[in-house]
């Protein structure tokens, strides 16, 4: 393809919803530029009668026609539209796909459950370090649920089952409210259906995808005042209590639950029971949800088929979290050489001053991320770009970092230049006293590291910091003119001096 930054699209035609994601391919990464979703429940009739109803066929065609219009407006060059369980089971799936082709020009690819599971693995690999431990991946749709197990980065198996939340609801829940005996029968069915292929033990992490389980995690986040993100963690105790809470409620009563999508009120119980059964089996404290799992995997796969490998790909040795930081920087057109140089110098200073500043080895992860992303605010404007960096980091999903860690990263990047942290800065005062202290210490290191690359020429090859009685002495190694770096150091040593009460000297 001649265009180095093509616009691509993927369409996920599921049993409960049809979703479009349009992305722009960048340098070994991509940026989502538009999304569209319609909740359609097209699988309902399939699971009752074995075929799409005329109304369902019309809905599919209408929704895909709108999506094709959006794709044309975005000048999409390549796309992949895939259909899952409802199309696999509908006797008239081929006929409906033909109608869609005639009316929209879109080719629908009916993929197998094993292919669904592989795509879920691809999506999860972009957010989780799958090379660490054993991860069970669960993609729960309306008509089927796909299970995969990744052992230390290697995909061990994939299994497609008819355990979709809509299908289970229709098969087991005949009453409204649901009766206790029905719940008991469903639990027994899930254990029996998964017992033959799932490992008996040894699962370290459970990662789930699918709209209904993502709705469950949204409810959990809402109740705990947590921000929304692509990856969420849900406590097993909450899931157990949620099951007990809604089992005795009618569908109409469930609609009053804050955050519950009306179209999922009838099927969320079966989804919660499946994931709770798995957590109990492996004695897990909770599970992760990944929104857009299939779409993410499709996008990655489409880019790979175009001959490109993304930053986080390349084997089990790749640090996914670090790769996604570089990916984020690229999305905001950062100056990669400068970001890497500043981070390299910051690491050396961090190690030399870690004891004196009472920092822990784990604090480096915050400083590393802030070092790589400190200038991303220039994507908005150079003027006040430190504040823009704070805003972008706070509103960007950084894979592998908690909500607290992202806020720390944003604050450290915010103070890489200009004013030092102050008590009248709202962003700073939102932090706990301990985190304010940590932010100041890490920002002090970042300021000096940034000053030592003032020319953006990577002229400083090495830096050492030595703590003495009344001073901290810095020495650098360089074979170039570092006048600008010396000036940058003098301008940015202020915070470290204020924190330590020592003279900060470049010798």
HUQUI-V350199 format. One record per backbone hydrogen bond with DSSP energy under -0.5 kcal/mol. NH is the residue of the N-H (numbers start at 0). CO is the residue of the C=O. If there is no record, write none. Layout:
((NH:CO) (NH:CO))
//
This chain:
((5:2) (7:5) (7:22) (8:77) (9:20) (10:79) (11:18) (12:10) (12:81) (13:11) (13:16) (17:37) (18:11) (19:35) (20:9) (21:33) (22:7) (23:30) (24:5) (24:22) (25:28) (27:25) (30:23) (32:21) (33:21) (35:19) (37:17) (39:15) (39:37) (40:15) (42:14) (43:40) (45:41) (46:42) (47:43) (48:44) (49:44) (49:45) (50:44) (56:52) (57:53) (58:54) (59:55) (60:56) (61:57) (62:58) (63:59) (64:60) (65:61) (66:62) (67:63) (68:64) (69:65) (70:66) (71:67) (72:68) (73:69) (74:71) (75:70) (76:6) (77:6) (79:8) (80:106) (81:10) (81:79) (82:108) (83:12) (86:83) (87:83) (88:84) (89:85) (90:49) (92:89) (95:91) (96:92) (97:93) (98:94) (99:95) (100:96) (101:97) (102:98) (103:99) (104:99) (104:100) (105:99) (107:105) (108:80) (108:106) (109:107) (110:82) (110:108) (115:111) (116:112) (117:113) (118:114) (119:115) (120:116) (121:117) (122:118) (123:119) (124:120) (125:121) (125:122) (126:123) (127:123) (129:127) (131:128) (132:130) (134:132) (134:149) (135:204) (136:134) (136:147) (137:206) (138:145) (139:137) (139:208) (140:138) (140:143) (144:160) (145:138) (146:158) (147:136) (148:156) (149:134) (150:148) (150:153) (151:132) (151:149) (152:129) (153:150) (155:148) (155:153) (156:148) (158:146) (160:144) (162:160) (163:142) (164:140) (165:141) (166:141) (167:163) (168:164) (169:165) (170:166) (171:167) (172:167) (172:168) (173:171) (177:248) (181:178) (182:178) (183:179) (184:180) (185:181) (186:182) (187:183) (188:184) (189:185) (190:186) (191:187) (192:188) (193:189) (194:190) (196:193) (197:193) (203:133) (203:201) (204:133) (206:135) (206:204) (207:287) (208:137) (213:209) (214:210) (215:211) (216:212) (217:213) (218:214) (219:215) (220:216) (221:217) (222:218) (223:219) (224:221) (225:220) (231:288) (233:286) (235:284) (238:234) (239:235) (240:236) (241:237) (242:238) (243:239) (244:240) (245:241) (246:242) (247:243) (248:245) (253:249) (254:250) (255:252) (256:253) (259:256) (263:260) (264:261) (267:263) (270:266) (271:267) (272:268) (273:269) (274:270) (275:271) (276:272) (277:273) (278:274) (279:275) (280:276) (281:277) (282:278) (282:279) (283:278) (286:233) (287:205) (288:231) (289:207) (290:229) (290:288) (292:289) (295:291) (296:292) (297:293) (298:294) (299:295) (300:296) (301:297) (302:298) (303:299) (304:300) (305:301) (305:302) (306:303) (307:302) (310:27) (312:309) (317:314) (319:317) (322:318) (323:319) (324:320) (325:321) (326:322) (327:323) (328:324) (329:325) (330:326) (331:327) (332:329) (333:328) (335:333) (338:334) (339:335) (340:336) (341:337) (342:338) (343:339) (344:340) (345:341) (346:342) (347:343) (348:344) (349:345) (350:346) (351:347) (352:348) (353:349) (356:352) (357:354) (358:353) (362:359) (363:360) (364:361) (365:362) (366:362) (367:363) (368:364) (369:365) (370:366) (371:367) (372:368) (373:369) (375:372) (377:374) (378:375) (379:376) (380:376) (384:381) (386:383) (387:383) (388:384) (389:385) (390:386) (391:387) (392:388) (393:389) (394:390) (395:392) (397:395) (398:396) (400:397) (405:401) (406:402) (407:403) (408:404) (409:405) (410:406) (411:407) (412:408) (413:409) (414:410) (415:412) (424:421) (425:423) (428:424) (429:425) (430:427) (435:431) (436:432) (437:433) (438:434) (439:435) (440:436) (441:437) (442:438) (443:439) (444:440) (445:441) (446:442) (447:443) (448:444) (449:445) (450:446) (451:447) (452:449) (453:450) (455:452) (460:458) (460:476) (461:476) (463:474) (465:472) (467:465) (467:470) (471:502) (472:465) (472:470) (473:471) (473:504) (474:463) (476:461) (481:479) (485:481) (486:482) (487:483) (488:484) (489:485) (490:486) (491:487) (492:488) (496:492) (497:493) (498:494) (499:495) (500:496) (502:469) (504:471) (504:502) (506:473) (506:504))
//
